[in-house]
Amino acid sequence: MMRLATILWIGAILALGVQGAGGQTMSGPARVVDGDTLHIDGYPNNIRLERIDTPETHQTCENARGSTYPCGVMAADRLRSLIGSQPVTCEASGFDGYGRPLATCSVGKLELNAAMVVSGWAVEFDRYSDGRYAGYEEEAKTAGVGLWQGKFVMPWEWRDRKRQEAAEQPVSSSGTDCEIKGNISRNGRIYHMPGQADYDRVRISEGRGERYFCSEEEAQAAGWRRAER
């Protein structure tokens, strides 16, 4: 199994490529949202780690013994452990469809994007990458670490399946007992429970793919996550 020293070595090299990159620089204490998303204090939007993809929070995978485990949660835990209590610096290169900055982020000389791939808890996001992390992904796969310890569905394929399943279900109406609001914003797909801070302000536009849910389980299965307040 690869040691942390290997990750630090890769991070030190790749972090050099971050310096001088175009776009906004964001820095400060950070909170992990999921395996490829974080939030830096003082900035309005979540930040998406570019060129990589990790399992969604509610996604599960199989380990070498064939047992199911919460790989989405573990990917987030891995990112959290890499950051620790250190400040994070991110260099943004653009924005995604939700208005989130796409960035290469680091703690000290450790590049987080690369470290997530080499530890096996992220894969290169082929459709949005230039092959930068392909070698590190192959190294993780060969070592059988992280997601590569067993079987898993690529995160983008898992999301596509969930969206298809959600599209095939009847859209719940606000005229029923289904009162959970599934909103789509720059921070992703977020559901709001009655009584939460923004519940009354949120307006659902079914034309944009937003919808009502009858339970939190239904919302989470469709790929939404709960609002933080």
Backbone as CSV, one residue per row, in Angstrom:
resi,resn,N_x,N_y,N_z,CA_x,CA_y,CA_z,C_x,C_y,C_z
1,MET,0.857,-1.198,0.000,0.000,0.000,0.000,0.886,1.238,0.000
2,MET,0.470,2.225,-0.751,1.271,3.443,-0.837,1.261,4.195,0.473
3,ARG,2.361,4.806,0.802,2.497,5.557,2.043,2.185,7.025,1.815
4,LEU,1.941,7.729,2.922,1.638,9.155,2.844,2.780,9.915,2.188
5,ALA,4.006,9.420,2.362,5.156,10.098,1.763,5.019,10.180,0.248
6,THR,4.454,9.125,-0.353,4.251,9.135,-1.797,3.286,10.228,-2.191
7,ILE,2.211,10.353,-1.417,1.208,11.383,-1.694,1.828,12.757,-1.558
8,LEU,2.629,12.950,-0.506,3.269,14.248,-0.290,4.213,14.590,-1.437
9,TRP,4.919,13.585,-1.927,5.842,13.807,-3.033,5.096,14.256,-4.281
10,ILE,3.995,13.561,-4.596,3.185,13.937,-5.752,2.609,15.326,-5.555
11,GLY,2.112,15.570,-4.341,1.515,16.876,-4.054,2.510,17.998,-4.214
12,ALA,3.746,17.779,-3.770,4.762,18.827,-3.863,5.037,19.193,-5.313
13,ILE,5.089,18.190,-6.173,5.350,18.451,-7.586,4.176,19.175,-8.230
14,LEU,2.968,18.646,-8.006,1.804,19.220,-8.669,1.450,20.588,-8.133
15,ALA,1.711,20.822,-6.858,1.403,22.137,-6.295,2.201,23.227,-6.991
16,LEU,3.384,22.893,-7.485,4.182,23.875,-8.212,3.472,24.334,-9.474
17,GLY,2.689,23.406,-10.069,1.957,23.758,-11.276,0.782,24.658,-10.997
18,VAL,0.348,24.727,-9.741,-0.790,25.565,-9.386,-0.383,27.022,-9.344
19,GLN,0.831,27.301,-8.886,1.274,28.668,-8.716,1.267,29.394,-10.053
20,GLY,0.701,30.598,-10.043,0.675,31.397,-11.252,-0.461,31.056,-12.190
21,ALA,-1.329,30.090,-11.813,-2.447,29.732,-12.671,-3.438,30.876,-12.726
22,GLY,-4.158,30.966,-13.837,-5.131,32.037,-13.981,-6.336,31.808,-13.104
23,GLY,-7.133,32.860,-12.899,-8.362,32.737,-12.133,-8.206,33.187,-10.703
24,GLN,-9.293,33.073,-9.982,-9.344,33.540,-8.602,-8.596,32.617,-7.652
25,THR,-7.898,33.206,-6.696,-7.253,32.448,-5.629,-8.081,32.600,-4.365
26,MET,-8.419,31.472,-3.756,-9.211,31.466,-2.524,-8.435,30.723,-1.456
27,SER,-8.418,31.236,-0.249,-7.632,30.614,0.807,-8.275,30.840,2.162
28,GLY,-8.157,29.827,3.030,-8.681,29.963,4.378,-9.074,28.625,4.967
29,PRO,-9.641,28.625,6.169,-10.140,27.396,6.783,-11.227,26.791,5.897
30,ALA,-11.240,25.473,5.780,-12.176,24.824,4.864,-13.003,23.752,5.554
31,ARG,-14.187,23.547,5.018,-15.088,22.489,5.478,-15.369,21.572,4.298
32,VAL,-15.274,20.265,4.515,-15.520,19.290,3.456,-17.022,19.080,3.286
33,VAL,-17.491,19.189,2.045,-18.896,18.934,1.721,-19.065,17.481,1.297
34,ASP,-18.217,17.029,0.395,-18.149,15.620,0.010,-16.744,15.365,-0.518
35,GLY,-16.527,14.216,-1.150,-15.172,13.845,-1.529,-14.490,14.756,-2.525
36,ASP,-15.260,15.495,-3.323,-14.633,16.390,-4.300,-15.144,17.824,-4.198
37,THR,-15.738,18.162,-3.069,-16.281,19.509,-2.879,-15.949,20.011,-1.480
38,LEU,-15.542,21.261,-1.385,-15.280,21.858,-0.077,-15.767,23.305,-0.065
39,HIS,-15.787,23.864,1.110,-16.215,25.262,1.270,-15.172,25.990,2.106
40,ILE,-14.659,27.093,1.579,-13.682,27.903,2.301,-14.398,29.075,2.959
41,ASP,-14.140,29.269,4.235,-14.776,30.352,4.988,-14.560,31.696,4.291
42,GLY,-15.634,32.475,4.220,-15.533,33.804,3.639,-15.881,33.882,2.168
43,TYR,-16.133,32.733,1.528,-16.502,32.708,0.115,-17.923,32.163,-0.028
44,PRO,-18.710,32.710,-0.955,-20.138,32.369,-1.000,-20.464,30.974,-1.503
45,ASN,-19.656,30.435,-2.400,-20.005,29.173,-3.046,-19.092,28.024,-2.631
46,ASN,-19.627,26.822,-2.706,-18.793,25.643,-2.557,-17.797,25.594,-3.710
47,ILE,-16.688,24.905,-3.507,-15.630,24.796,-4.512,-15.510,23.341,-4.945
48,ARG,-15.528,23.108,-6.248,-15.446,21.755,-6.807,-14.013,21.472,-7.233
49,LEU,-13.424,20.392,-6.713,-12.075,20.003,-7.125,-12.126,19.570,-8.588
50,GLU,-11.382,20.251,-9.434,-11.480,20.001,-10.871,-10.722,18.749,-11.302
51,ARG,-11.170,18.200,-12.411,-10.546,17.065,-13.094,-10.718,15.735,-12.362
52,ILE,-11.354,15.715,-11.209,-11.540,14.452,-10.494,-13.015,14.266,-10.152
53,ASP,-13.383,13.038,-9.804,-14.752,12.738,-9.387,-14.686,11.696,-8.283
54,THR,-15.561,11.829,-7.298,-15.615,10.867,-6.196,-17.045,10.374,-6.031
55,PRO,-17.244,9.249,-5.352,-18.605,8.759,-5.131,-19.460,9.797,-4.415
56,GLU,-20.744,9.805,-4.745,-21.680,10.693,-4.060,-21.853,10.240,-2.614
57,THR,-22.312,11.150,-1.777,-22.401,10.882,-0.337,-23.153,9.598,-0.027
58,HIS,-24.235,9.322,-0.750,-25.056,8.145,-0.452,-24.727,6.951,-1.344
59,GLN,-23.629,7.045,-2.098,-23.233,5.936,-2.955,-22.515,4.867,-2.137
60,THR,-22.769,3.618,-2.480,-22.085,2.502,-1.822,-21.282,1.712,-2.857
61,CYS,-20.263,0.995,-2.373,-19.400,0.190,-3.229,-19.209,-1.176,-2.570
62,GLU,-18.478,-2.054,-3.232,-18.164,-3.372,-2.673,-16.672,-3.456,-2.388
63,ASN,-16.324,-4.031,-1.227,-14.910,-4.235,-0.923,-14.439,-5.568,-1.487
64,ALA,-13.206,-5.947,-1.178,-12.624,-7.168,-1.740,-13.375,-8.421,-1.320
65,ARG,-14.085,-8.354,-0.192,-14.854,-9.507,0.294,-16.273,-9.527,-0.248
66,GLY,-16.624,-8.524,-1.041,-17.964,-8.466,-1.602,-18.978,-7.803,-0.696
67,SER,-18.515,-7.218,0.404,-19.411,-6.538,1.340,-19.608,-5.083,0.906
68,THR,-20.809,-4.588,1.128,-21.118,-3.199,0.783,-20.577,-2.258,1.850
69,TYR,-20.020,-1.140,1.412,-19.543,-0.137,2.369,-19.851,1.262,1.817
70,PRO,-19.927,2.278,2.679,-20.307,3.633,2.246,-19.134,4.388,1.632
71,CYS,-18.834,4.095,0.380,-17.643,4.679,-0.243,-17.741,6.195,-0.394
72,GLY,-18.956,6.716,-0.562,-19.101,8.169,-0.654,-18.702,8.860,0.629
73,VAL,-19.121,8.287,1.741,-18.762,8.832,3.052,-17.262,8.702,3.283
74,MET,-16.695,7.564,2.890,-15.274,7.337,3.122,-14.400,8.240,2.248
75,ALA,-14.873,8.556,1.047,-14.124,9.492,0.202,-14.078,10.871,0.856
76,ALA,-15.213,11.290,1.407,-15.254,12.583,2.107,-14.351,12.559,3.332
77,ASP,-14.349,11.437,4.043,-13.488,11.308,5.220,-12.014,11.400,4.828
78,ARG,-11.683,10.834,3.673,-10.294,10.888,3.212,-9.874,12.332,2.941
79,LEU,-10.732,13.077,2.255,-10.418,14.481,1.987,-10.296,15.252,3.292
80,ARG,-11.175,14.952,4.219,-11.153,15.624,5.530,-9.839,15.339,6.253
81,SER,-9.363,14.098,6.166,-8.118,13.741,6.857,-6.903,14.395,6.195
82,LEU,-6.949,14.584,4.883,-5.848,15.251,4.187,-5.751,16.723,4.570
83,ILE,-6.904,17.338,4.796,-6.929,18.757,5.157,-6.599,18.962,6.624
84,GLY,-7.180,18.136,7.489,-6.980,18.310,8.920,-7.452,19.685,9.355
85,SER,-6.624,20.383,10.098,-6.969,21.736,10.556,-6.213,22.808,9.772
86,GLN,-5.588,22.401,8.677,-4.775,23.337,7.900,-5.637,24.205,6.974
87,PRO,-5.190,25.417,6.682,-5.907,26.243,5.704,-5.727,25.664,4.305
88,VAL,-6.710,25.872,3.465,-6.692,25.370,2.091,-6.570,26.544,1.122
89,THR,-5.766,26.363,0.085,-5.651,27.361,-0.976,-6.124,26.745,-2.284
90,CYS,-7.018,27.432,-2.978,-7.567,26.933,-4.237,-7.354,27.948,-5.354
91,GLU,-6.933,27.455,-6.508,-6.796,28.278,-7.712,-7.905,27.872,-8.670
92,ALA,-8.845,28.776,-8.914,-9.978,28.472,-9.785,-9.625,28.692,-11.251
93,SER,-10.116,27.796,-12.108,-9.883,27.929,-13.550,-11.166,28.257,-14.298
94,GLY,-12.311,28.174,-13.612,-13.600,28.421,-14.253,-14.722,28.056,-13.307
95,PHE,-15.905,27.819,-13.862,-17.076,27.494,-13.056,-17.828,26.330,-13.681
96,ASP,-18.521,25.552,-12.832,-19.349,24.475,-13.362,-20.762,24.991,-13.623
97,GLY,-21.665,24.080,-13.998,-23.018,24.476,-14.348,-23.829,25.018,-13.200
98,TYR,-23.362,24.801,-11.968,-24.068,25.311,-10.794,-23.451,26.607,-10.275
99,GLY,-22.462,27.132,-11.001,-21.824,28.370,-10.570,-20.728,28.181,-9.548
100,ARG,-20.338,26.924,-9.297,-19.265,26.669,-8.334,-17.903,26.828,-9.011
101,PRO,-16.933,27.435,-8.334,-15.585,27.496,-8.895,-15.008,26.089,-9.068
102,LEU,-14.383,25.842,-10.204,-13.636,24.611,-10.447,-12.185,24.923,-10.143
103,ALA,-11.582,24.157,-9.244,-10.268,24.578,-8.760,-9.337,23.417,-8.462
104,THR,-8.056,23.734,-8.482,-7.019,22.857,-7.961,-6.669,23.399,-6.585
105,CYS,-6.789,22.541,-5.570,-6.636,22.997,-4.184,-5.470,22.286,-3.507
106,SER,-4.892,22.951,-2.530,-3.746,22.376,-1.828,-3.733,22.789,-0.367
107,VAL,-3.053,21.977,0.429,-2.736,22.330,1.815,-1.211,22.271,1.900
108,GLY,-0.589,23.413,2.128,0.861,23.452,2.062,1.319,23.064,0.668
109,LYS,2.180,22.055,0.572,2.672,21.589,-0.722,1.914,20.371,-1.237
110,LEU,0.893,19.954,-0.515,0.112,18.779,-0.917,-1.080,19.193,-1.771
111,GLU,-1.103,18.761,-3.018,-2.253,19.042,-3.873,-3.352,18.028,-3.587
112,LEU,-4.503,18.509,-3.198,-5.601,17.642,-2.781,-6.178,16.837,-3.939
113,ASN,-6.311,17.450,-5.108,-6.866,16.734,-6.258,-6.044,15.481,-6.545
114,ALA,-4.724,15.644,-6.618,-3.834,14.522,-6.902,-3.841,13.507,-5.771
115,ALA,-3.833,13.994,-4.531,-3.788,13.100,-3.376,-5.023,12.218,-3.303
116,MET,-6.187,12.759,-3.679,-7.409,11.958,-3.670,-7.342,10.843,-4.707
117,VAL,-6.760,11.133,-5.865,-6.657,10.112,-6.909,-5.641,9.044,-6.531
118,VAL,-4.474,9.452,-6.061,-3.421,8.489,-5.761,-3.770,7.628,-4.553
119,SER,-4.648,8.122,-3.675,-5.092,7.319,-2.536,-6.229,6.382,-2.916
120,GLY,-6.743,6.535,-4.140,-7.781,5.633,-4.629,-9.200,6.057,-4.324
121,TRP,-9.392,7.198,-3.665,-10.746,7.623,-3.292,-11.358,8.574,-4.303
122,ALA,-10.637,8.872,-5.376,-11.174,9.661,-6.488,-10.664,9.055,-7.785
123,VAL,-11.404,9.286,-8.850,-10.972,8.872,-10.183,-10.842,10.117,-11.046
124,GLU,-10.070,10.000,-12.103,-9.976,11.126,-13.021,-11.314,11.275,-13.737
125,PHE,-11.820,12.509,-13.805,-13.094,12.793,-14.458,-12.808,12.966,-15.946
126,ASP,-12.847,11.843,-16.674,-12.353,11.799,-18.050,-12.901,12.905,-18.944
127,ARG,-14.200,13.144,-18.854,-14.801,14.091,-19.799,-14.383,15.542,-19.536
128,TYR,-13.836,15.792,-18.342,-13.426,17.154,-17.998,-11.940,17.250,-17.668
129,SER,-11.173,16.263,-18.085,-9.754,16.264,-17.743,-8.906,16.122,-18.995
130,ASP,-7.629,16.316,-18.814,-6.684,16.233,-19.930,-5.690,15.096,-19.737
131,GLY,-6.047,14.148,-18.885,-5.149,13.030,-18.620,-4.118,13.311,-17.554
132,ARG,-4.249,14.448,-16.881,-3.250,14.862,-15.894,-3.069,13.838,-14.778
133,TYR,-4.162,13.186,-14.373,-4.086,12.268,-13.236,-4.167,10.795,-13.644
134,ALA,-4.110,10.517,-14.936,-4.272,9.146,-15.414,-3.227,8.203,-14.818
135,GLY,-1.986,8.657,-14.739,-0.930,7.811,-14.187,-1.137,7.503,-12.726
136,TYR,-1.629,8.475,-11.976,-1.868,8.276,-10.553,-3.058,7.351,-10.320
137,GLU,-4.056,7.451,-11.206,-5.196,6.542,-11.105,-4.754,5.104,-11.366
138,GLU,-3.908,4.919,-12.351,-3.412,3.579,-12.667,-2.593,3.020,-11.508
139,GLU,-1.831,3.880,-10.853,-1.035,3.450,-9.698,-1.937,2.983,-8.559
140,ALA,-3.010,3.741,-8.301,-3.952,3.372,-7.240,-4.674,2.075,-7.586
141,LYS,-5.041,1.936,-8.854,-5.736,0.727,-9.307,-4.849,-0.499,-9.145
142,THR,-3.590,-0.372,-9.529,-2.649,-1.487,-9.408,-2.432,-1.877,-7.950
143,ALA,-2.384,-0.878,-7.076,-2.171,-1.133,-5.648,-3.429,-1.629,-4.951
144,GLY,-4.593,-1.477,-5.591,-5.845,-1.934,-4.987,-6.247,-1.138,-3.762
145,VAL,-6.006,0.167,-3.788,-6.333,1.003,-2.629,-7.614,1.796,-2.890
146,GLY,-8.238,2.253,-1.803,-9.443,3.059,-1.916,-10.555,2.328,-2.646
147,LEU,-11.142,2.978,-3.621,-12.229,2.381,-4.397,-11.789,1.123,-5.132
148,TRP,-10.503,1.051,-5.453,-9.982,-0.052,-6.257,-9.788,-1.331,-5.454
149,GLN,-10.145,-1.319,-4.165,-10.068,-2.540,-3.361,-11.126,-3.553,-3.765
150,GLY,-12.155,-3.103,-4.467,-13.245,-4.001,-4.857,-13.944,-3.489,-6.100
151,LYS,-15.280,-3.538,-6.081,-16.069,-3.110,-7.232,-16.798,-1.809,-6.924
152,PHE,-16.910,-0.959,-7.941,-17.672,0.280,-7.770,-18.158,0.782,-9.123
153,VAL,-19.199,1.567,-9.075,-19.737,2.211,-10.268,-19.114,3.598,-10.363
154,MET,-18.643,3.969,-11.538,-18.076,5.301,-11.698,-19.096,6.341,-11.229
155,PRO,-18.641,7.359,-10.506,-19.583,8.330,-9.927,-20.538,8.949,-10.932
156,TRP,-20.058,9.301,-12.118,-20.938,9.932,-13.108,-21.990,8.947,-13.613
157,GLU,-21.636,7.651,-13.686,-22.613,6.649,-14.091,-23.660,6.456,-13.001
158,TRP,-23.226,6.491,-11.743,-24.156,6.361,-10.616,-25.141,7.516,-10.624
159,ARG,-24.669,8.737,-10.855,-25.559,9.901,-10.896,-26.541,9.799,-12.056
160,ASP,-26.046,9.359,-13.208,-26.926,9.218,-14.371,-28.046,8.222,-14.088
161,ARG,-27.713,7.123,-13.419,-28.731,6.125,-13.076,-29.786,6.716,-12.156
162,LYS,-29.324,7.450,-11.140,-30.253,8.038,-10.182,-31.159,9.067,-10.854
163,ARG,-30.603,9.844,-11.757,-31.417,10.833,-12.459,-32.449,10.151,-13.342
164,GLN,-32.043,9.052,-13.981,-32.971,8.315,-14.826,-34.089,7.714,-13.990
165,GLU,-33.721,7.148,-12.846,-34.733,6.579,-11.955,-35.698,7.652,-11.477
166,ALA,-35.152,8.820,-11.155,-36.002,9.917,-10.681,-36.921,10.407,-11.791
167,ALA,-36.403,10.435,-13.033,-37.209,10.910,-14.159,-38.359,9.966,-14.463
168,GLU,-38.162,8.682,-14.154,-39.202,7.693,-14.433,-40.282,7.654,-13.363
169,GLN,-40.027,8.315,-12.232,-41.014,8.365,-11.159,-41.949,9.541,-11.382
170,PRO,-43.219,9.399,-10.965,-44.126,10.544,-11.064,-43.608,11.685,-10.205
171,VAL,-43.682,12.905,-10.722,-43.241,14.069,-9.963,-44.267,14.380,-8.896
172,SER,-43.815,14.438,-7.642,-44.726,14.716,-6.542,-45.217,16.151,-6.624
173,SER,-46.415,16.380,-6.232,-47.023,17.709,-6.293,-47.108,18.325,-4.924
174,SER,-47.020,19.664,-4.882,-47.145,20.355,-3.608,-48.554,20.251,-3.058
175,GLY,-49.479,19.760,-3.870,-50.851,19.607,-3.406,-51.055,18.329,-2.628
176,THR,-50.006,17.518,-2.452,-50.108,16.282,-1.686,-49.416,16.480,-0.348
177,ASP,-49.198,15.375,0.345,-48.488,15.451,1.620,-46.976,15.509,1.422
178,CYS,-46.522,15.544,0.192,-45.088,15.561,-0.096,-44.595,17.004,-0.035
179,GLU,-43.982,17.372,1.066,-43.644,18.771,1.314,-42.151,19.074,1.269
180,ILE,-41.339,18.085,1.035,-39.895,18.316,0.965,-39.566,18.924,-0.396
181,LYS,-38.886,20.054,-0.394,-38.593,20.779,-1.630,-37.207,20.423,-2.160
182,GLY,-37.171,19.848,-3.349,-35.908,19.504,-3.999,-35.477,20.613,-4.935
183,ASN,-34.554,21.434,-4.486,-34.099,22.623,-5.204,-32.775,22.342,-5.919
184,ILE,-32.565,22.969,-7.079,-31.288,22.867,-7.789,-30.665,24.252,-7.827
185,SER,-29.472,24.384,-7.263,-28.817,25.687,-7.187,-27.349,25.548,-7.549
186,ARG,-26.614,26.639,-7.404,-25.181,26.614,-7.704,-24.424,25.691,-6.770
187,ASN,-25.022,25.330,-5.640,-24.386,24.408,-4.700,-24.834,22.970,-4.908
188,GLY,-25.593,22.713,-5.984,-25.998,21.360,-6.296,-27.468,21.095,-6.028
189,ARG,-27.803,19.826,-5.896,-29.181,19.398,-5.653,-29.393,19.291,-4.146
190,ILE,-30.202,20.189,-3.621,-30.386,20.296,-2.174,-31.866,20.241,-1.846
191,TYR,-32.220,19.456,-0.819,-33.633,19.442,-0.414,-33.811,20.173,0.909
192,HIS,-34.954,20.813,1.046,-35.278,21.628,2.219,-36.492,21.035,2.927
193,MET,-36.345,20.831,4.220,-37.424,20.290,5.041,-38.282,21.426,5.597
194,PRO,-39.587,21.188,5.800,-40.419,22.200,6.460,-39.794,22.605,7.793
195,GLY,-39.712,23.908,8.029,-39.125,24.405,9.265,-37.680,24.834,9.124
196,GLN,-37.015,24.422,8.032,-35.638,24.860,7.832,-35.615,26.323,7.385
197,ALA,-34.457,26.954,7.536,-34.330,28.407,7.371,-34.814,28.922,6.021
198,ASP,-34.485,28.217,4.950,-34.812,28.721,3.614,-36.042,28.067,2.995
199,TYR,-36.730,27.236,3.758,-37.838,26.461,3.188,-38.889,27.348,2.525
200,ASP,-39.337,28.387,3.232,-40.422,29.226,2.706,-39.989,30.033,1.486
201,ARG,-38.694,30.331,1.384,-38.195,31.128,0.257,-38.042,30.316,-1.020
202,VAL,-37.813,29.018,-0.864,-37.530,28.174,-2.024,-38.787,27.982,-2.870
203,ARG,-38.652,28.220,-4.168,-39.723,27.992,-5.122,-39.303,26.870,-6.059
204,ILE,-40.181,25.922,-6.252,-39.861,24.760,-7.069,-40.277,24.986,-8.520
205,SER,-39.322,24.797,-9.431,-39.584,24.910,-10.866,-39.401,23.531,-11.496
206,GLU,-40.508,22.862,-11.774,-40.421,21.517,-12.332,-39.771,21.523,-13.712
207,GLY,-39.858,22.659,-14.417,-39.227,22.766,-15.725,-37.714,22.701,-15.653
208,ARG,-37.140,23.029,-14.486,-35.688,22.980,-14.286,-35.246,21.655,-13.676
209,GLY,-36.207,20.749,-13.491,-35.877,19.458,-12.892,-36.059,19.420,-11.393
210,GLU,-36.544,20.523,-10.814,-36.793,20.553,-9.375,-38.097,19.828,-9.071
211,ARG,-38.251,19.387,-7.822,-39.423,18.578,-7.492,-39.663,18.529,-5.998
212,TYR,-40.822,17.982,-5.640,-41.148,17.718,-4.243,-40.891,16.242,-3.947
213,PHE,-40.535,15.961,-2.693,-40.328,14.589,-2.247,-41.217,14.294,-1.047
214,CYS,-41.537,13.015,-0.902,-42.393,12.602,0.212,-41.587,12.176,1.433
215,SER,-40.313,11.886,1.245,-39.471,11.470,2.372,-38.024,11.836,2.076
216,GLU,-37.225,11.902,3.135,-35.800,12.177,2.947,-35.132,11.041,2.188
217,GLU,-35.584,9.812,2.449,-35.007,8.659,1.764,-35.210,8.769,0.256
218,GLU,-36.408,9.218,-0.142,-36.702,9.393,-1.565,-35.804,10.465,-2.170
219,ALA,-35.625,11.573,-1.451,-34.785,12.668,-1.938,-33.335,12.222,-2.087
220,GLN,-32.825,11.522,-1.095,-31.435,11.080,-1.122,-31.197,10.046,-2.214
221,ALA,-32.171,9.163,-2.417,-32.037,8.151,-3.463,-32.007,8.781,-4.848
222,ALA,-32.658,9.945,-4.989,-32.691,10.642,-6.275,-31.467,11.522,-6.491
223,GLY,-30.588,11.602,-5.484,-29.349,12.362,-5.643,-29.322,13.723,-4.990
224,TRP,-30.336,14.033,-4.177,-30.344,15.308,-3.454,-29.719,15.131,-2.074
225,ARG,-29.188,16.206,-1.507,-28.678,16.188,-0.143,-29.384,17.255,0.682
226,ARG,-29.443,17.039,1.987,-30.191,17.921,2.875,-29.507,19.277,3.035
227,ALA,-30.306,20.346,3.068,-29.788,21.683,3.342,-29.194,21.715,4.743
228,GLU,-28.151,22.494,4.928,-27.460,22.513,6.211,-28.215,23.279,7.280
229,ARG,-29.105,24.194,6.875,-29.844,24.955,7.882,-31.297,25.158,7.480
